[in-house]
Amino acid sequence: MPGMRISPPSGTRPAVLALRALKLGDLLVAVPALHALRRGFPEHEIVFAAPGWLEPIARLVGSIDTLLPTPGLDAPLPIDPGTVDVAVNLHGNGPESRAIIDALAARRTIAHGGRVPWRDGIHERERWASLLSGHGIPADPLDVAIAVPRLRNPAPGAAVVHVGAFYGARQWPVARFAELARALLDDGLRVVVTGGSADEARARRVAELAGIPEDDVLAGRAGLDEFAAVIAGAAIVCTADTGAAHLASAYGTPSVVVFGPAPVEEWGPPPGPHIALTDASVRRGDAFAAEPDPALLAVTAPDVIRAARTLLRRPEVRA
């Protein structure tokens, strides 16, 4: 959505502000709720309060008019009370997010409470879609699609091996990524290794072990919009439970997702060409741990290779 603004509400029309000051995957599971807000308030300006680095993906959602850069919940939003017509808490149900929403003094507030109580153990897409539906704004939790970036895809049809993860709890071992990448290469696929700038060393080691050319290591080199283009045009995406997995869901790109601390039933992909692998019986569940979760380590490279080959053999899968 090229016309999306980066600022507080414009003041030229009533504003709906949705707070979700989290990461890429958190934005993408909220897409059904954002689409519902666009449909429910067609004449309003939809303001999304989220970290500024998410701008390239926020533009692709198509239901956001304005991104209000919000790095977290440590400070009130820079908006005068009463400016916002409708305030929506898509962040959570804790005192910090509730205080930020309450400080807006909006005419209408949409948040968990008596009308729509918070429920543990449900899928995040369902949680936020249910919140809106419970407040009279119909939302479909499977309405996850976003636009494809209008830029050149540097690796069309490649297999994406995504080594990135913000925390160690989701870092599947380098040696297993390399074994996976080698198998995909042996199957005749071009393999690109992706991740953020903090993942460059891991990505380069995977490429070295697997025999992947340096030019196909995109970790730390591709911006978010280019990364999205790569995911959208990939033959398959193999990743831990990260933003890459949620992008694959948004584009219907075949994916194999290795889960560790997060339950598949709460964060897993929607129906489609996606396979989630984990061992919930050994899950520790500490999302911020420095070491990989046992549920993640229970998934071997041959497990992921078999799943990837299963998806790639399906007639509808692009390869």
PyMOL commands that set and color helices and strands:
alter all, ss='L'
color gray80, all
select helices_A, chain A and resi 24-29+31-40+52-61+95-103+124-134+168-170+174-186+197-210+214-216+224-232+243-251+264-267+280-282+294-297+301-312
alter helices_A, ss='H'
color red, helices_A
select strands_A, chain A and resi 5-6+15-19+45-50+66-69+86-89+108-110+159-162+191-194+236-240+255-258+274-277
alter strands_A, ss='S'
color yellow, strands_A
deselect
rebuild
show_as cartoon
